[in-house]
Amino acid sequence: MSATLRAPLTSTEILLGLLLIMSSLWPLYARASTLSPCYLEGLSEQVECGVLSVPEDYHAPAATQIQLHFARIAAIKSIPGTAPLLVITGGPGQSALDDAHQFERVFARIRQNRDLILIDQRGTGRSNPLLCDEDTSVAPLALDDSNLDMTALIRQCLSQQQADVSQYHSRHALEDFERVRQALGITRWHLYGISYGTRMAQLYMRHYPDALETVTLDGVVPMQQSVLTIGYAVNRALDQVLQECQNSPDCHRNFPDLNADLIKVQQRLETKPVTLPVTDPLSAQPATFVVTRNKFLNALRMALYAPSSRSLIPLVIHAAARNNFQPLLGMQQTEPNFGIAMGMHLSVICQEDWPRMSPQEKQQLSHSSAFAASMVSLFQHACPVWGTAEPEAEFSQAIDSDIPTLLLSGDKDPATPPSWGTRAQAGLRNSSHLIAPHATHGVAFQTCAPRLIQQLIETGSPHHLDSECLSLDTHRAFYLNANSVESPREANK
């Protein structure tokens, strides 16, 4: 076949050709111009941070803009074309950038040849956070929270916001994530979500499946489930602790009737808070510790999240029943609002979870335990003030997907029990659900799960993962007093 001759290229054609080449390279230029060097707390190395303007209301994109902050922790050995891992944290209301050091540690193996991408979801961290100013007139230890006017506190918090709080929900946040992906020139990425982050991950699977290579859901919140039903999970996890203590000869010998002790403490504190002089565990200065029922129960609930603090629970309950609240002092949360942007937390719960529960479901939940009753009471006061919105019907439907997906559940999880993972798996046709028998909340942070996530990412399959390591006994022995624990033989039974 003879070659076809044509006239030399004109200057216009050359210019158009250059523009075409430049447009094909645009993702690289966008990436370079979007990121700049920065440091994040807990990380000694320099990473890259970016800021992106996005509409506060995607239905009015030309109106108010907010600044979305994100970061790239570069791969140790970067390989061109390798899809990064997007990490979505929980809460709702936690900052992904504030937890960068933890994610870098957990995903160190994956980071060997893949970037880690972290985004402060709208309303959290540096992304126009919806914060509630703390009352610093009373020290946290001395605060008596038994008679707080919750409605007034919520109104005060709402008055502090400059944002339209109705725009801080998961669907708008998902659009934000997509804007970041496009700005960074990323074609597809792998996705890891923990706790509430699993809801965000599932929404991503529904609305932008072509952007995802694999998905890991750790501590799974099914789309069909209101997170308010966490109250049932707290009950289950605390019952597990009490039963484990009863089954251990050492623990049972030292704490023979924890159920009765727990009832006794609650009844006493419900009648009247206990006030005692203590040494502040942070400042080492003399302080006043006001112990209310809410403080006591919240300390127990938060202790259930980590194996180390979980092992203190029998000792704390038993000591409190004998008027010794010193062990409880070591469990008190010192970080305001547990590191959560409470305004963003309220925006999500009041628009996506509270409206989905019927009055009968809320009443049943309230009667299930003091933990659950306290949670229902909070949102009963908060949501009429903060504002509610009925989510679209599709929002609560199970995700239908064949994206390779790994679901991780901790058997001792006080927030997202294994049954939630089973429920979420219903429409995930290409998935595996693995349960770590000794883990609480956040399986990747307590077990060999990061190796399994890496295997999922490298092979693109959630099947035939080498998951035997999840069953390794990581049981933490119960503390019997301030100086001793159960014998290893009893702890491992």
N, C-alpha and C positions, 0 to 999 in steps of 0.2 A: 504494500500500500504506500503510495507516495505521500510525502509530507505536505501539509497545506501551508502555503506561504501567506503571511499577513504583514501589514504595515507596522512600522515601529510604534511602540507605545507612546501615546501623547502624555503631556504633563498631568492632565486631569486623571487619566487612567492610572498613572503611577501614584498620584496622591490617593486615589480611591483604594488602590492596592495596599498602600501603607496603612490607611485607616482600617482596612479589613484585618491586616495583621495585628495592629494595635488592639482592635476590639477583641480578637481571639486571646490576646494576652491580658485583657482587662482584669480578670480575677487576680492575677499576680500583682498588678499595680494597685488594685483596691486593697489587697491584703497589706501591701507595704505601707500605704498611706493611712490605713485605719489604725494600725498598732504603733505603740511607742514604748520604749523601755520603762520598766517600773519595778517596784518591790512590793511584795505582799507580806503581811504579818506571818511570821513563822517560817518563811522561806528565806534562806540566806542568799540564794542565787537571784539574779535579775531575770524577770520574765517580761512579757509584753502585754500591755493593757490597751484597751480601746474604749471609745465612747461613741455612741450612735444616737442620733435624734430620731425618735419615733413618735407617732401620734398618741396622745393620751387616749383619745377615742378614735378607733379605726373607722367609725361611721361618720366622723367629721375630721378627715385626715389633714385638712388645712388649718385646723384650729390649734389648740394647745399642743406643744411638743414637750416631751420629757427626755431626759438623758439616760440612756441605758449603758451600764458599765459591764465590761467583760474582760477576760484575760485568756492568753494563750501560754501554756507551759510547754515549751518546745520539746520535741523528742530528743533523746540523748543522741541517737544516730538517725537523723532524718533521712527518709527514703521518699523521693518525689512520687506523688500520686497515692500515698498511703492515707487512707481515711482516718481522721482523728476520732477521739472519744469525747463526746459532749457529756458532761456530768451535771445532773440536775439534783439539787439538794431538796430538803424537806421543810417541815414546819406545819402548815404554810407560814412563811415569814422569815426563814433563815437565809443568811447570806452565803452564797457559794464562794465568793472571793475571800470572806473571812475564814472559811474552812479549807482554803487552798492547800495548806500544809498537810492536812489530814488526807485529802484526796490524792495529793502527790505521793504520800507514803503508801497508801493502799494500792494505788495503781502504778507503782514504780516499775513493775515488770512490763506492763503495757506501754509505759512511757519510753521504754528503750527505743522503740521505733515509731511511736505515734504521739502526736500532739494531744494534750489535754486541753479542752475548751471549757471555761467556767463563765457563767453569766449570772450576774445579780438580777434576779427576776424583778420586774417592776414592783415598786413598793418595799423593796428590801435593800439592805446593804448600802450601796452608793447610788442605786437607781431610784431616785426620788422616794426615799423611804417614808413609810407612813408610821411614824413613831409616836408613842404616847409619853410625854414627859413624866419622869418619876417624881413623886413627892419626896424631897430630900429632907423635909423637916423632921421626919421620924426615921430612925435607922431601921433597916429591914428586920433585924432581929427583934426590935422592940415594937414593931407594928402589930396592933390588934386588928386583924382583918375580919373579925367575927361580925362586926356591925357596919361594914362599909356600905355606902349608898352606891351600888353598882351603876344604876341608871345615871346618876350625876357624874360619876367618873367617866362613863362612856361619852356623855355629852361634852365633858371637858376635853376628852381626847379628840373628839370630832371637831371641836372648835379650833383645835391647834393645827388642823390640816389645811394646806393650801390647795390640795388636789381634789379632783372629783372622785371620791372614793368608790363610786359605782363602776369605774373603769378598771379597777384593779382586781381582775379575775383571771381564770386560767386560759380562757380563749384569747383574750388580748395578749396575754403573756406568750402564748404559742406563736402568735403573729410576730412578736418581738424576736423570738428565737429564730424564726425563719429569716427575718431581716438581718440578723447577725450572720447567719450561715451565708447568705448571699453577699453581704459586705466583705466577708473573708474569702470569697471565691471558692467555697467548699461545695463540691458537687454532692457528696453523700458523707454522712458520718455515722459512727456507732453511737449508741445511746445507753447511758446508765442513769437510772433514777432510783432514789431511795425515799421511802415513806411517801409523803405527799408528792414527791418528785415522780413517783410511779404513775400518778394520775396525769401529770404533764406528759410523761412518756407515752402513755396510752392514747392521749389526745393527739400526739404527734403521729402515732401509728394510724390513727383514723383519718387525719386531715392531710398529712404530707408523707405518705408511705414511701414515695419514690426517693425521699431524702435520706432514708435509713438503710443501713447495711444489716445491723443486728441490734437487739434491744435486751437489756438486763433490767429486770424489775426486782428490787431488793426491799423487802418489807412491803408487801403489795397491798395497795388500796384499790379494790375493784371499782370500776365505774358505776356498778350497781349499788355501791355501798356508801351511805353517809358516814363521814369520818366521826360523827358524834357517837356512833355506836362503839367507839373505842372503849366506852365504859364497861362493856361486857368483856373485852379483852383484858382490861386491868383486873377485873374480878378473877378471870381464869388464871392469870399469871400469879397473882397473890396466893390463890388457892394451891397452885403448884408448889410455891415456896413452903407453905405451911405443911403440905403433905410430905414434901421431901424431908423436912425436919422431923416429922413424926416417924418416917421410915428409917431415920438414922439413929441408932442407939445413943450415940454421944449427944446429938442435938436434942433428942427427945428427953434424955435424962436431965439435961440442963434447963430445957424449956418444955415442961410436960403438957401444958395446956395453952398453946398460943391463941387458939380461937377465943377462949374466954378472956385472955389478956387483952386481945384486940378490942373486944366489945367493952371491956372495963375502961380502957383508956378513952375510947370514943365517948362513952357516956359521961365520964368525968369532964372532959374538955368541952363537951356540948353544954354542960351545966355552967362551967366557968373556966376561962383560960387560966393557965398556970403561969405565974411570973417568977423568975428566978435570976439571981446574979450569975453571970458567966464571964469567961474570958473570950473575947471575940477571936474566932479562929484565924482571921486575916490580919488584924492589927495587933493582936495580943494585948489589947487594952481591956479594962473592965467594961462590961456591957450588961444590958438587961435583955433577957430572952423571954418574950411572951409567946407561950405555946398555945395555939388555938387548934381546934379540930381540923380546920382546913390546912393549916401548916403541917400538922402531923400526917394527914392523909396524902398531901401533895409530896411530902418528903418520901413517903413509902412508894408512891407511884413513880416518881423519878428514879428512885433507887432500883426499881425493877428493870430499868433500861440497860444496865451494865452488869456483867457478872460480878465484878469486884464489889459494887455497892449492894447488889442483891444478896450477897453472902452476909451482910450485916443485919438484914431485916429481922430475923428471929431475936437477936440480941436487943435490938432497938425496941421492939414491941414488949418483950419481957421486962426490960429495965423500966420502960415508961409506966408499965402497970404497977411498978413498985416505987413510983415517984422519982425515978432517976432518968432525967431527960438529957444527960450529958452525951450519951451515944447518938441521940437524935440531932444534937448540935452539929455533929460532923457531917450530917446529911443535908444541912440547910443550903439551899441554892443561893449563891451570892451574886450571880449575874442578873441584871434587871431583865425581867420578862423572859428568862431562859435564852437570851440572845435572839429573840424573835421580834420582828417588827409587828407589834400587836395590831396596828391599824390595817396592815395588809392581811394579817390573820383573820381579822373580823370581816374584811371585805370578801374574802374567799368563802369562809364558812357561812356567812349570812346570805350569800347569793347562790351558793352551790350545794350546801348541805342542810342547813336549817329548814328551808322551804320544802325539801324533799320528804321530810318526816311528818307523818300525820299526828294530830294531837294524841291519839291513842298510843302511837309508837313512842312519843316523847314521855307520856305518862308511865308507860311500861318500863322504859329505860330509867326514869327517875327512881322507880321503886326497886330497881335491881341492886343498887348499892349506894353508899354515901359518895363514892367516887363519881358515879354517873349522875347522881342528883345534883352535885355541885356543878358539873359541866352543863347540864341542861339549864340550871338556874342562871348561869352566866349568860348564855346566849338568849335566854328568855328576856333578860333585861337589855342585852346589847343590840340584838338584831332590829327591834322596832325603831331604835334610835339611829343605828348605823345605816339601815336600809336593806331591804331584801329584794330579790328578783327570782322569779320562777325560772329555773334553767330549761332550755329547750328539751323536748322529749328524747332526742337522740343522745343527749349528754349522759343519761343514766343507763344507756344500753351497753351490753358487753361488746368488747372490741372484736371485730371479725377480721382476722389477718393471717397471712402465711409468712410474715417476716420472722426469721429465726430469733426466737425469744427464750431467754432463761429467766425463770421465776425462782426467787430465793426466799425462804421463810425460816425463821428461828422458832423452834418449838416452844421456847419460853418467852416469846415476844409479848410484851404488855400492851402493844398498840395494834399490830397487824398480824394476827394469828395465822397459822397455816391454812385454816379454812378459808381465809380471804384470798390466799394465793390460788387455792383450788377453784374458787368461784371465778376469779379473774381469768383463769386458763380456759374457760368454757369455749370461747371462740377463737383461741390461738392454736391454729392447726399445726404449726411447726414449732412446738415448744416443749420444754421440760420443766417440771416443778420439783425443786430439790429442797428438802427440809433438813436443817442442821439441828440435831437433837439437843445440843447444849448451848445454842446461841439464843440471844435475846433479840433486840432490834438492831438491824444493820449487820447482816450476815457477813458481808465483805470485810467488815472492820474487825471481826472476831475469829475468822476461820480461814481455811485455804481457798475460799471462794474467788479471790482475785485470780488464782491460777485457772479456775474454771471459766471465768469471764474471758481471760486471755485466750483460752482454748476455743471458746465460742467465736471470738473475733477472728482468730487466725483460720479456723476451719469453715466458718459460716454455718455451722450446724450445732443445735443445742442437744443433739443426741450423742450417746456413747461418751459422755464426759466422764473423766476419771474422778467420780464424786465420793469415793470411799473415804477420802480424807476428811469429809464433813462430819463423819461419825467418830473421829478421834476424841477421846474423853478430855474435855477442857473444863470439867466441873470445878467450881471454886468452892473450897471447903467453907462451911458456915463458921463464923466467929462464935466461940463459946463465952468469951469474955474479952477484955481489952488486950490480953496477951496471948491468947491461944485459939486454935481452931480445932475442928474435928480431926481425928487421925486420918491419914491418907486412905487407909483401908476402908473406913466408914464413909468417907467423902465420895469414894468411887463406887459405892454400892448402888 
